[in-house]
Amino acid sequence: MKKLILIGAAAAALLATSGCANMEALGSDQQIVTSANQSCRQYDAKSTITHRYDDRMRVIRQGLPQQVGGQVLNYAVYQTNDMNAWAMPNGCVRVYSALLDRLNNDEVRAVLGHEIGHVALRHSVQQYRTNNGLAIAMNAGSAIGSLVGIGGAGSDLLQQAAYSAITAQYSQRLETEADNYSVDLLLKEPDGRKKALAMASALKKITTEGEGSSMLQKMFGDHPDTRERIRNVEERVKAATGK
């Protein structure tokens, strides 16, 4: 436990003292985009891209931003039984066919708004740099632990526990921010209340792991509790529309 505290303190100190210039050293924007380009090509190469949803995707994407943060958004659908969607900082947005099969158009648009939010809010860039910074801080924590004699058996497990806890909480915050981005984006459209609330109905369909999660699940899960996310969406819509 002492080692866990030391590692957490080292990580917190690094993040608190890292200004923009220092964070740039953990990965420049161009390096991160280049890495995303490579990753997207690799995912595309090992996945089955289907075009049978192209017409529907064009309808769903109408009115959504075509580019954010200087990156043109490019879409593809993977043929798979998994329900998922993700985006990279280079504008690569990928949707899984099972998600399109399960959700209606408004719900898919809400999910796309969420993924666009990750790009617009530079979440992948933040996460990339934060993970690099935490890795450096944890190495420093290991060195501190050795100096004060608290290394030994189980230290690797504690180190991984500290890393997982910190990065999971960071990821949970980013997921909520992306939910909010999608809600705010859709509220600006005609019939915006209905479209924004589609985020809540989409979450009910595709996010079940977080429901009734224990404190450990909340601490180490990448996504916030589903019920909390749905309540946040509904309250944000109500605050904006009065109903």
N, C-alpha and C positions, 0 to 999 in steps of 0.2 A: 504493500500500500504506500510506503514511503517513496518507493521508486515511481509509482504511478503519479504521486503528487509532484515529484520533481520533474518528471517528463511533461506533465500538464503545465506546470509553471514555466518551464522553458519554452514550450509551444506558445503559451499565452504571451510571454514576454516578446518573442519574435514577432508575433502578429501585431502586438500593440505598438511596437517601435518601427515597423516596416512602413515607410512612406511610399509614395508612388514610384520614386526613383528606385528604391530598394526592391519593391515588388517586381519592377520591370526586369531586374536581374534574375528573377525566378522564372522568367519566360516572357519574351517580347511578344507583342501582338502578332507580328509576322511569323514568329516561330510557332505560335499556337495555331494560327490559321494553316500554316504549312503542314503541321502535324495532323490537323483535322482533315485536310485534303487527302492525305495518305490513308488515314483511318477510314474515311468514307469510301474510298476506292476499294479498300480491303473488304469492308462489309458488303459492298455491292458485288464484289467478285465471288464471295462465298454464299451469297443469298440468291434466291430466285425472284427476279423482278417481274411483276405481272403488269400488263397494260389494260386488263379488263375493267379496271376501275377508273380509267383516265377521264372519261366523260363525266362521271360523278364527281371526281376530284376537282375538275374545272368549275363545276357548279358550287361545290363546297367552298372553294378558295376565293370566289368572287367577293370583292370588297376587303379582303384581308391584305395586309402590306405585301408588296412584292419584293421589297428589300428592307433590311434594317441594319443599322450600324455600318453602312457601306458594303454590306454583303447581300448579293442577290440570292433570294431563297429558291432552292431547287428541290423538287419533290420526287419521290419514287415510292412505290408500294411493294412490299415484300410479301410473297405468297407463303403464309405460315399459319399454323393453328394458334400461335401465341397472340395475345392482345397487348399491343405496345405501340408507342410512337416515341421518337426522339429527334433531337436537333443538335447540330454541332456549330461551333462559332464561325465556320466558313459559310453558313447558310444551308448546309445539307440537312434536309428534313426527310425522315423516313417513317412511313406508316405501315403497320402490319395489317394484312388482309382481314384477319379475324376481328380486328377493331372495327373495320368498315362493315363487316357482316353483322356485328352486334349493335352498333350505334346508329342512330338516325343522323341526318345531315347536320342539324344544329349541334348535336353532341360532338360530332367529329370536328366541327368548326371550333367549338370550345376547346377541344384538346389541341388542335392546331394553334389556337391562340396562346395556349399555355406553352407549347414548344417554341413558338415565335418569341414569347416572352423571355425564355432562357437565352436566346440569341441577342435580343434587344437589350437586355439587362446585363449582358456580358457574364453570365453565370459560369459558363465553361471556362472562361478566362480566369475568373476569380477562383474557381475550384482548382484549376490546374496550378495556379500560383500558391494557393493555400496548402494544397497537398505537398508541393515541393518544399514549402516553408516548414510544414510540420515534420516532414522527413528529416530536414536539417536539424530542427529543434530536438527531435527525439534522439538523433545521434548524439547531440550535445547532452541530452538527459542521460543517455547510457554512460557517457564519459563521466558525468558528475556522479552517477551511481557507483561506478567503479572506484572513484576517488574516495567516497565515504564508506565503501565496503558493503553495498547492498545489492551487488550483482549476484550471479549464481543461478541455480535452477529456478525456472519459472519466470526469469526476468524477461525473456522474449515474449512470453504470453502477456505479461503486464504491459509491455511496450505496445504490443498489437492492440490490447484493450484500450489503452489511452488514445491511440491513433484512430481506432474505429469510433470511439465515443465522440471525439472532437469533430471528425469529418462527417459523421452521421447527423449531428446537430446542425452543422453548417448546411448540409444538404437539405434538411427539413426546412430551414428558413428560406432557402432558395425556391423550394417547391411552393411554399405559400406565396412568395413574391410573384412567381409565374402564374399561379391561380389568379391573383389579383390583377395582373397585367391582362389576362384573358378577359376577365369580367369587365374591366374598365374599357377595353377595346370594343367589346360587343355591345356595351351599354350605349355607345355612340351611334349605333346603327338603328334603322327603323325597326320597331318592335324589339328594341334592345333588351328590355327586361326579360322577355321570354328567351331570347338567345343567350343572355348571360346566365340565366338559371339552368340552362342546358349543361353547364359545367357541373352543377350539383348532381343532375341525373346521370351524367356520364360517370362521375365518381362512384355513384351507387352501383353501377353496372360493372365497372372494371377494377375498382379498388376495394378489395375485401380483406386483405391481409392485415390492415391496420385496425379493423373494427374490434373494439373491446381489447386492444392491446395492453399488455402489462407495462409497468414502468421500464423494464429492461427492453421490451420491444420498442417502446417509444424512444429510449435512449440510443439504441443501436440501429434502429430502422432508418432507411434512407428517406422515407416519406412520413409526414405527420399522420396521426391517427385519422382515419377516413371520416369519422363523424365530426372531428374538429375542422377538417377541410370543408366539409359540406356546410357546417354552421358558419364558417367564415365567409363562404361564397354567398349564402343566403342573407347574412347580416350586411355584407357589402352592397348587395343589390338593394336591400331595403333602405339603407342609409342614402343611397343615390336616388331612389325613385319614390321613397316615402311609403312603399307598400311591399 
